[in-house]
């Protein structure tokens, strides 16, 4: 009993000792002068002698200037505050160490008759991290009543009359935030406020409060909506605030949240269903460099979401934007240098189902620096053979090849670890010659692994052809990526500035593929299977730098912007190794069939006549290097001639050069010296040891050695198959200028913005047409495509009031050919099992664009909006990707090329809305919001140039959907945010409709096959995506985000349009028909599951 009493006494003493009683604060005495003093001096005396902190509006200084008569030199704090109350007419409230002074609250003019008071409370937090902000000034404008947030960022106004008020919050280095609140009788109303950094350390001064760190200002949803609202064209976008609520890891995932936007291959942007070739990407107002060998597209998955501030997509043409952007201009703005000192770091680990912790992850021995994203020279082109840009052939003996090249031809297995991504951002500001120099350094490292089990199937109604294949492959990818963003901004007079921005990327990707395929022909128990082992490493270096300036003259009436930019991209695939094996099926083999895999070649009967083995070799080793340098310069000048009239002039100059070189080495039987095709007779020159040339898979560790590569050619030999067609050089120059007028005859109510852009573009390519066999020669070809384009555009925006915007736009654009599309260069993409051919006869497309849109912005400015619009595009000579595979030829690898259709049209409808659910009369819904958008699109091309008139082509009217065009795009998100608790939850859905990946040449009947000669269109099928993320503040500066991507894990499928209806129709069986005629519909030609992806992210800010 005594022990319990002792614990109770100690507990009570602890409470009284650690928590100063309110009465003790009031009874504490202060010393005042004997003479009468002002209320302000009493406040100063209380602060200095007791440590209490005061908060009050500046407007109350006049009331505190009143002289107060004191009752003696020493009085209590309570007495002093009562003197201020009676003499100065101010109320006071003590909350721990804070004293809030305010005017007595009058009865609210909004209060109901006889309505009693309520309570207004909430928490002040930082916008980016939800970190509580103590000492923020919180002020009710109508009541002239204020206070400061406590140490945990909370504020509380008791006895507040019922009504609607304006709550104003200020804090050091943050932008002032104003929100509308409502207080109800007898209830506690909670309003949390998020504060955004202002990039200024002197915006607000709060008595006795010191800042320990500076915030960084990033874009908010309201700011993006304001920018869209007052834009002079049709624009959509996403802010840093919305990005922070999602689980998106890179820009490709981020853009899928924008109206009418989706991606293809998880990295290329599709605008309004138009694929990547129709869209142009800017990085910080500079055209982003090409990141792909086969297109000018920029891979958005290279940009980590952590460094993105905002993304804006301009969907209607403007004079200042380049003309080669029919779908849209995508402008990605990274976080920029600010006048703050700030550091934040993010650590993320990811677990992918079927990959993480899988002990069967395939890989092969590489270099010591693979972990950093580049090869250390292990895979480099040996010095003993000619260089990349040489047409000379190597003259090495087999044993010299064995000693010079890497002997690694086999793969091993290891356990795949969880993915890792680290991102660190550091902001700082210095004084340089009296000017402010702001810097941002951002470093990102990513280490990812993924296993994909891919199934391919080629099926036709009618007889099977020898070229029809079914296959299963295990694709294993290990990716390392380093990003460095280094930006400098020098602030000059009158808001002018000079900036120097740099973005560097280094990426290395190891691909290990095990592919087993067999003929789709029916009924043979002795048929063999083929196995391809592909070991490849792809590395890329990307640098984008620009020096630019923004200058204002005549108090902002004139604005001059200039920019000098340089980008460099280098991509290499050093020593890609492909081993081709063959073996019996499990039906006809005895014992362990996996041990039966042997080299696939030409000799010894059954393999004779296999064109793949003859052209590509039993083993092939390929080195490829592509580099591209881009120089550009631009200048834009704006002059506000009148308050209602502005003139804008500008020029843009660009020079681009791309060089691509390839060296190819193939391994054959020792007596194969030339590409003899079917005239080859094995063993006619000298003896070949079948044990050596028919090595088994388990022998691969020893094959690349003098024991197999013998100088007497009784074993294997290496041929240098490099030719003139294994390289091309392309240059492109663009000289552009524009003039535009902005006319606002009635202020912002009517905004007419129009002008004309002139572009001279000249594309030149030097290449060679591939030869069919060694008896032919490479025919050189020069492609020279100069074009001159006048591109007028007009954008009209009508704003009858602050809530409505009505837009109409017209403009002309172009869609130019790309280097890879025009070059006759033939690329054998072993990883994707296709052959890609260019078409020197391609010509650029011309497009007319029409847009209209109505936008609604509610007056409360809570980040809400609604828009609905329509668009129409008319295309002359659209460029399309074509599936040129011919089932009657012996080539069994599908082939892809490019060709112009005659014309095409696109018409569509899109809408978007952002709505808070606070209209639901429950407090819980105040933190919920919905963002949804959709685009419905119909396209049509007149396809009259694809098939020769000599072929028997079915009458399909020559019309089908445009290649790459999706008929619908839907995005929807449900968001929850409780700023006070630091909790964010998002549930996001995305789907894009089917689109033609590669259009068919058309239907032509083959007597040999009793079916179509050409393959049908390849159609990408829709996939429903659901992502979920939960973000929670754990400590003051620490956040945890848990997310899952691709929750449904639906398969990525591509179908082949077997019945040539230009749409996907599932397979079905027809009863009563013979087996060869019993199937109807379209076959799934490839399918794989990418797996669910779980992420755990910790973010810490200093």
Buried (B, 14 or more C-beta within 10 A) or exposed (E): EEEEEEEEEEEEEEEEEEEEEEEEBBEBBBEBEEEEBBBBBBBEBBBEBBEBBBBBBEEBEEBBEBEBEBEEEEBBBBBBBBBBBEBBEBBBBBBEBBBBBBBEBEEBEBBEEEBEBBBBBBBBBBBBBBBBBBBBBBBBEBBBBBBBBBEEBBBBBEEBBBBEBEBBBBBBBBBBBBBEBBBBBEEEBBBBBBBBBBBBEEBBEBBBBEBEBBBBBBBBBBBBBBBBBEBBBBBBBBBBBBBBBBBBBBBBBBBBBBBBBBBBBBBBBBBBBBBBBBBBBBBBBBBBBBBBBBBBBBBBBBBBBBBBBBBBBBBBBBBBBBBBBBBBBBBBBBBBBBBBBBBBBBBBBBBBBBBBEBEEBBBBEBBEBBEBBBBEEBBBBBEEBBEBEEEEBBEBBBBBBBBBBBBBBBBEEBEBBBBBBBBBBBBBBEEEEEEBBBBBBBBBBBBBBBBBEBBBBBBBBBBBBBBBBBBBBBBBBBBBBBBBBBBBBBBBEEEBBBBBBBBBBBBBBBBBBBBBBBBBBEEEEEBBBBBBBBBBBBBBBBBBBBBBBBBBEEEEEBBBBBBBBBBBBBBBBBBBBBBBBBBBBEEEBEEEBEEBBBBBBBBBEEBBEBBBBBBBBBBBBBBBBBBBBBBBBBBBBBBBEEEBEBBBBBBBBBBBBBBBBBBBBBBBBBBBEEBBBEEBEBEEEEEBBBEBBBBBBEBBEEBBBBEBBBBEBBBBBBBBBBBBBBBBBBBBBBBBBBBBBBBBEEEEEBBBBBBBBBBEBBBBBBBBBBBEEBEEEBEEBEBEBEBEBEBBBBBBBBBEEEEEBEBBBBBBBBBBBBBBBBBBBBBBBBBBBBBBBBBBEBBBBBBBBBBBBBBEBBEEBBBBBBBBBBBBBBBBBBBBBBBBBBBBEEBBBBBBBBBBBBBBBBBBBBBBBBBBBBEEEEEEBBBBBBBBBBBBBBBBBBBEEBBEEEEEBEEEEBEBBBBBBBBBBBBBBBBBBBBBBBBBBBBBBBBBBBBBBBBBBBBBBBEEBBBBBBBBBBBBBBBEBBBBBBBBBEEBBBBBBBBBBBBEBBEBBBBBBBBBBBBBEEBEEEEEEEEBEEBBBBBBBBBBBBBBBBBBBBBBBE
